[in-house]
Amino acid sequence: MADLALRGVEKSFGALKVIDGVDLAVADGEFVVFVGPSGCGKSTLLRMIAGLEHISGGEIEIGGRVVNSLSASERGIAMVFQSYALYPHMSVRQNMSFGLELQRCPKAEIVQKVNAAAAILQLEPYLDRMPKALSGGQRQRVAIGRAIVREPEVFLFDEPLSNLDAALRGQTRLEIARLHARLGTTMIYVTHDQIEAMTLADRIVVLNAGRIEQVGTPLDLYRAPVNAFVAGFIGGQTMNFLPIRDGRIALAGAGKAVPWLDRRAVTLGIRPEHLRRTTAEAADISGRLDVIEEYGEFALFHLESRDIDGAPVDVTFKADAAQGGEVGQTIGLALMHDQIHVFDSGGRALLSEA
């Protein structure tokens, strides 16, 4: 196992800078997840750590040694890709042992390591099967097993579940969490999936345009985002952003003024789960219900509202399917004032008096 440090790491393709001065410290045994929109640089940063992408500036340190000039095979890492990349003509056992054979490991040691990894990943019944006889989830476990047998200091995962269906993603996500708990190895994981990030990570790194916006535990980022970008990116459902003018929500039909600590606030953020249906008299905001998304255990209700200049504003709240109302109704919503986020004109988070 090993810790990991990035100091002023940069990557440019000609005049285009895609990673811009990233500083990050990952503790030994920590599970860190990189998230961000497409093109933010998360996979590029992972490949730079792996040694698959040349860095343009800065230092990468793994286990106390700077690895800038070391090849991928010398860095003590193992990487699991989005594609399983299994050899179709080799059995599961052969796929898992092939890398060790290239390193000329003793045969008895190879057998021991493959059997141990297969036991961890519940692959023992499949060791003599060919990849074509496996499900997608089983193939991904083989790819993870191939990494485990190398006993790396750091595991790197590049969107490993994105090719699986929803049920297999949930199952394999749980297996990865159990794997980390059992091995205690440092893991860096790239994903665009909010559920994966929130459920797997000790800490999440939110990237935007090659820079780190915020680093923190899943609950830190959910409860105290430093800016509107992080607030809108982290969470199961997208945060509502509502305009503010003179201490009031600037929507048609908005009700009471909301007290603010900082009068520079121009945007209010409130998550769908922090809005409650209420009477017209008690409502902070109101609108016409135009779309209902049923999820079974809950529903998302979309209200069509307008700001005071007449521009359309969509407001989403989360509730039990039987409690939200019917399409066409005008609905009043109350804010949970202790869950409000406010932002200045630059998107920076400000403290409210709530």
Secondary structure by P-SEA (a helix, b strand, c coil): cbbbbbcbbbbbccccccccbbbbbbccbbbbbbbbcccccaaaaaaaaaccccccbbbbbcccccccccccccccbbbbcccccccccccaaaaaaaaaaaacccaaaaaaaaaaaaaaaccccccccccccccaaaaaaaaaaaaaaacccbbbbccccccccaaaaaaaaaaaaaaaaaaccbbbbbbccaaaaaccccbbbbbccccccccccaaaaacccccaaaaaccccbbbbbbbbcccccccccccbbbbbccccccbbbbccccbbbbccccccbbbbbcbbbbcccbbbbbbbbbcccbbbbbbbbbcccccccccccbbbbbbccccbbbbcccbbbbbccc
